[in-house]
Amino acid sequence: MRRFLLFLSVLISAFQLNAQELDCTITINSDKISGSNKQVFETLENALNEFVSQKRWTNLNYKQQERISCNFTLTILEREGNSFKGNIQVQSSRPVYGALYLTPVFNFKDSNFSFQYTEYEPLQFNENSFESNLVSIVSFYAYTIIGMDTDTFSLNGGTPYYTQAQNIVVQAQQSGYKGWNQNDGTNTRFTLVDNLLSPTYASYRTAMYKYHLNGLDYFSKDKKKAKASIADAISEIKSIFDNRPNAFLLRVFMDSKSDEIVDVFSDGPYFDKSDLKEILLKMSPINTSKWNNM
């Protein structure tokens, strides 16, 4: 009987390991907060890592090597009792087929970051109601990361997860916290998921699919064709720029991909990048020095 229970325990653990989608590391930077008692930040960091890594975000079973690599960095700039303010940097990446390389998929800094937290309080997510701004923000980005990752493997495959993220936005809009409403600015969670689900920006998701599956994942077979697919994906992004030059998703793309684009087109084999360079200079003049080094 003991052996059977032990076997059952191992089996359940193995299933849970396979079920988890995110290989996530969450760190808290509290250097700006004075005082020597930082225990609350250590407790919170441990609780957040446990919350994200143990929660099952989808009904899909991920193998260990399929889990999505991501990082959340919470920088605390202000504290008053149990109230905290700062920013959260969210990054995710995925492996490239046939290579020992992780390509960045999402790199975003959210400055609308404030929350209440009492040490040792449980972190629980309820998809039908708003209970904690901290949990809602972390859960929003968990679903966004899964959606973006899925979009790189399957055309528009991330829609169910963006819809989950949008539901979190709706639940949080009456909370009084910034970042959830249309009038909170453009660099917000509201804008991010609204744009990802909008037909107006459908080219962005098509481009992410072409860039990764037809581009980077094809490098091990034919580097020149892979480069052509990546250039085609960037041209797809350009169609957004032509209609909305200040589109939020253009910044999201460049923050994640600008360094990688330079690396891809600075290496062999030869690829005529004159048209691509012109497109990049128009879309992202802030990165002119990078494009000139391609």
N, C-alpha and C positions, 0 to 999 in steps of 0.2 A: 504493500500500500504506500509506504514511504517513497519507494522508488517511482511508483506511478505519479505521485504528487510532485516529486522532483522533476520528472520528465514533463509533466503538464506545465509546471512553472517555467521551465526552459523554453517550451514550445510557445507559450504566451509571450514571453520576453522576445523571442525571435520574431514573432508576428508583429509586435509593437515596434520593434526596430525597423522592420520592413515598411511599416505603415507611415512612418514619419517622413515628411517631405523636405524639411529644412535642416541643413547642417549649418547651424547659426551660432555665431559668437556675439554676445552683447557685452559691451564694456561701458563703464560710467567714468567720466572724467570730472572730478570735483575739485580740481586744483584751484579754481577761482573762489572756492568757498573757504573762508577762514575758519580756524579752530582745528583742534587735534582729534576731535571725536568724529570719525568718518564711518563708524560702524553701520549707520543707516544705509550708506551707499553700497557697502559690501553686501549687506542683507538684500537690498533691492537688486543688485546685479545678479546675485545667485538666484533670486526668485524669478527674475525675468528670463534668465537662461533656461531655467527649469520649465517655466510656462511655455516658452516658444518651442523648445525641443520635445516636450512631452505631449503637446496638443496635436491631435490629428486634424489638419486643416481641410483635407479633401477626403473623398471616399476611394482614392486611388492608393495602391500599394507601391511604394518606392523601394527599390533595392538600395543597399547601403551606398553603392557607387553612383546611384542616380539622384541622391539627395542634393538639393540646391544649396550651393555654398553662398553664404551671406553674412554680413556684419552690420550690427547696429552700434553706433557710438553716440551715447547720450552725454552731452556736455552741459553740466549744470553751472549756470552763471549767477543765479540768485537763489537764496533760500530764506524763507520767513516761516518759522515753525514747521508745519507739515506741507507748506506750499513751495513748489520748485519751478524755476523758469530756466530756459536755456535753448539748446537746439539739438536736433537728432540727425546724424548723417547715416544714410542707408545705402548699402552697396550689395550688389549680388553679381554672380558670375556663373558661367557654365562651361563645361569642358568642350574642347573642339575635337571633332572626330579624327582619330588617327594621329593625335598630337598630345604631347604633355604640356598643354597650355590651357589656362582658364581665360576665357574672354569676358570682359566686363559687359554686363547687360544693363545694369541700373546703378546710377550713382547720383544721389540726391540729398541735398541739405535742406531740412525743414526747420525754419526759425520760429514757426508758430507752435512752440513747444512749451507747455506748462501743465502742471498736474498737482494733485494732492496725493500724498502717500504717508501712511502711518506704518512704522516698522512692524514687520511680521503680518501685516494684513494680507489675506489671500488675494491672489490675482485670478480673477475669473471673468471669462468672456461670455456674454449673452447676446446672441445675434438678434434678439427681438427687443432689446432695450439698452439704453446707455447707462452704464454704472460707474465707469472710471475712464477719465480722459487718457491716462497712461495706457491702459489696456486697449482702448479703442484705437489709439495711434499705432501701437505695436501690431495689433491685429490687422489694421488697415494695410500696413506695409507688408505684412506676411502674405496677405492675399494678392497684393499688387505684384510682389516678387514672383509668386507662383504663376500669376497671369502672364507676366512678361517672359518668364522662362518658357512657359508653354507656347507662347506666340512664336518663339524662335524654332520650335520643332514642328508646329502645326499651324497652318494659316488660320488666324483668328481663333486659335484654340484656347486663348486665355479669357475669352468672354465670360464664362461662368464665375471666374475668380475676380475679375473686375466688377462684376455684378455684386458679388459678396462685399467687395470693398466699398462700392457705392451705397450699399445698404447700411454699412457702418456710418458713412457720411450722413445719411438721412437720419439715423437714430441719434447722431450727436449734434444735429443742427440747433436744437433748443437748449444745449448745455451751457451756452455762454462762453465757451472756449473758442479761440480764433483758429482759423484754418479749415473750418467745416462748411463755411457759407460763401456764396458767390460774391458778396460784398467785402470779403476779407482780403481781397487783392488777387493777383494772378499767380503768384508762386505758392500755391496752396494745395492741400489734399483734394479739396473740392475740384479745382481746375484740372489737376492731374487725372483723376479718374473720369471726370466729365469728358475731357478730351480723348482719353483712350477709348471710350465707348461711343464717341460721336462719329457719325458717317463723314463729317467734314474732314476728319483726320484719319480716315481709313488707310490712306497711303502710308502712314507711319507704321502701322502694323504689318502691312504688306512688305514694306522695306525691311523691317526687322526679321521677317521670315526669309526673304531673299538673301539678306546680308549674312545670316548665320547658316541656314541649311544649304543654300545653293552657293554660298560664298566660302566662309571659313571652313565649313565641314567638307568642302570639295578640294581643299588645298592638297591633301595627301594624294589625290588622283591627278589633278591637272591645275597647276598654280595659275596659269594664264587665264583659263576659264573661270577660276575662282575669283580672280581679280576683276574680271569683266562683270561677274554677278554682283560683286560688292559695289563697283562703280554704278551699275544699274540701280542698285538699292539706294544709293546716295542720290541719284537722279530722281528717284521716287520721292525722297524726302524734299528735294528741290521743288516739286509740284506744290507742296504745302507752303514753302517760302514764297512762291510766285503769287499766291493768293493772300497769305497772311504772314508777312515777313517777320513779325514779332511773336509768332506762335510759340507758346510755352513748350511744346514738345520738341521744337528745334533745339532749345537749350538743353532739354533733358538728353537728347541724342548726343549732342556735342560734348556735354559734360562726361558722358560715358565712353564715347568712341573716338574723340579727336586724336589722342595719342596713338591709339591702335591703328587708325587710318594712315597716319604718317609711317608707322612701322611697316604696315602691309605694302605700301606703295614705294617705300624707299629701298626695298629688297628686290632681288630678281625673282622670276625672269622679267625682261623688259616689257613694259606696258605703257602705251602712249597715254599719259595722264594729263595732257594739256587741257582738255575739256573739263576733266574732273577738277583740276586745280582751279579753273575759273569758277566753277560751281561753288567750290568750298570757300573761295575768297569772297564771293557774294553772300553766301549764307552765314558765314561766321568770320567777319573781318577781325574780330578780337583774337582769332587764332592765326593771323597772317604769318607771323614768324614761324609757326609750325608748318603751314602749307608751303612756305618758301623753302623749307628744308626737305621736302618730299623728293 
